[in-house]
Structure formats: C-alpha cells, structure tokens
C-alpha cells in the first residue's frame, strides 16, 4: 500500500501468484525466506522490512531470547523448516540472520529455492543434507557452508534429533 501497488503488480514483479500474495498478506500462510526475498525485490525494500519494528535504527541492537520473531503459522505442505528472525530490531542492515529448525524429511520432499544474494549456514545441532544442483553435502553440528543463493538449493533435517542452524542471508 505504501508503494501504491496492487497485488497483481507485486505478483508480476516477483513472479508470485496473486493468490499466494493474498494469503501471505492475510497471514494465511507463512512464506519461506526465498519468497520473502522475491517480494522484497518487487517492492524495492530489504528483506528485513518484514521483520523490523518501527523503532529507530540504533547502531547496536540486542534481541533477547524472548524478543525473537518466530514464524508460527504452518501448513502440511510447508517448506520443511521453522525460522526465527534474530535481528529484526534494526531496519537498515545488509544481512538478515535467522535461527532455523529443519524438519526431518525424505529426499523427495525437499523444496528447492533460488534468490539473489549469498547465504551462510552454520549447523548448531543435528545433521542437515544440503543440495545444490548435482552437489550433495551432509553437514553436522559445527559444519558450515557458504554459497551463492541464485542457484537452486534445498536443505532437510536427516537426524531424528532436532536439527538447528544459524543462517545468514545477504542480498
């Protein structure tokens, strides 16, 4: 609304359907991070616009554990992970950190995404399978991976224990 755009215009610029955009706008579904990146590009804002508060943009912010913005709306066909925005209190930043918990899934159920920018993943707990093109990596606690996110990529938890990672997205 601030940009004076219709959902159809945002859909055309982002490559997303008007129906999906409407569901996102009305909190009917939770968007995977790459979808938010596509919407942010279409609106010419940074992804953190979806997580920031309306407070000032201080030089240093502290987000306490009870202040994280946690994605909580789920559907069975969702992307296979839950995420928490870790730096939502700063509006003007060049990267967006998330704490992500991956669901255990079969390889066939992996959802591939691509978006502009780069990503860094650091595995905190559990085991993650990461795929990009024909490349496949098994990442355990303490492992990390850095990649260009414009290539289709997917990740899944393959451990029966909870699988958590710190993910930093820069676009």
N, C-alpha and C positions, 0 to 999 in steps of 0.2 A: 504494500500500500504506500509506503514511504517513497518508493521509486515510481509510483503511478503506473504499475504494470499489472496486467491481468494474469491469471494462472496460465492461460493459453500462451501468452508471450514468454513467461518464465519457462514453460514446457518446451517451447520452440528453441529457446536459447540453451536449455540444459539437456535436451534430448529425453526428458521425462514426460510421462503422460499427465494430462490434467487430472485424471482420477487419482493417481498416486500423489500428486502435489496437494490435492484437496484433502486426502487422508492424512498427510503429514501435517498440513496446516491446522487440521481439526484434532490432532493428537490421536488419530485412529490407528496409526502405525508408527513404529519407530524406524528412523532412517539409518541405514548403515553409513559409516563415515564417508565412503566414496559418493553416495547420493547427496549428502550434505555439501561435499566439495563441488559437485556439479551445480547445485542450486546457488551456492556462494559465488561461483564464477558468473552465472547468469545474472545475478543481482549486483555483481561487481563489488562484493564485500568479502572480507576474510571469513574463513570457517568459524572463527571464534565469535562471530556475531550471533551465532545460535546458542552460545553458552555464556556469554558475558552478562554481567549485571549492568545496571545503569549508573554505577558509581564512577568516580573519577578513575583516571588511568595512572595509578601510583607507580613509582619507579620500582618498588619492591612489593610483592604481594605474598601473603601466606594464606593458603587454603587449608583449614583444619579438616581433620577426617570427617567431621560431621557437616562440613560445608560443601563437600563434593556434589556435583550434579550427576546423579546416577540415572541412566536410562532404565526405565522400569516397565514400559508397555511392551508386551511380547505377543507374537503370533506364531503358530506352529511352523510356518514356512520362513521364519526369520533367518537372519544371516549366519547364525551359529555362534554368536558372542554377545556378551553384555559389556557395556563400557561406562566409565565414569570420566567426566572432564575434570582435569586436575588443575587447570589454571584459568578458569572461567572468569575470575575477578579482574583480570587485565584484558582490556579490549583491543589494544594495539600491540600485537605480537607477531613474530614471524614464524612461529611454530605452535602446534597445539598438542600437548601431551595428554594421553589417556591411559587409564588403568583398564585393561581388557581381560575378561574371563571367558575363555573359549569352552564351548560345549564339546563333549566327546561326540564325534560324528563319523560316518563312513566316508570313504574317499569319494564315492559317487555323490554324496550330499554337499560337497564343498562348493561354495559360491565364489566365483571369480569376479574381481573388480579391477578397474583401472581408473586412474585420475592423474591430473598433473601433479608434479612435485616429487618429493622423496619421502621415504619412511625409514624409521629406525625401530627395531623391535628388540627388546631385552626380555628374555624369559625369566620370570621370578620363581614360579612353581610349575611342576608338571612337565609334560612333553608336548610339543607342537610339531605338526607336519606343515611345512611351508612349501607351496608350489608356485612356480612362475615359468610359464611356457613348458618346456620339456624338463626343466630342472626341478629336483625334489630334494628338500633338506629336512632332516629331523633335528629339532632344536630342543635341548634340555635346559633345565634351570642353570643359569649362568651364561648360556649362549646368547649371542646377539646376531642380528642380520641388518644390513643397510642396503636399500635398493631404490632404483627409480620406479616410482609407482605408476608410471604411464604404461607399463607392461602389465597385462592381466596377471593377477596374483590372488592366491587364496591361502587360508590357514585353517587348521582344525585342531582341536584337542584330541590326542590319541591315548591319553593316560586316564585311568579310572579315577585318579585323584584330581582335585581341581587344578586347572591349568590357567595361570595368570601371567600376563606380560605387561610391561610398560611399552607403549607405542607412542612415538613422536612423529607427527605428520607436519611436513613443511610444504607450502605451495607457493 
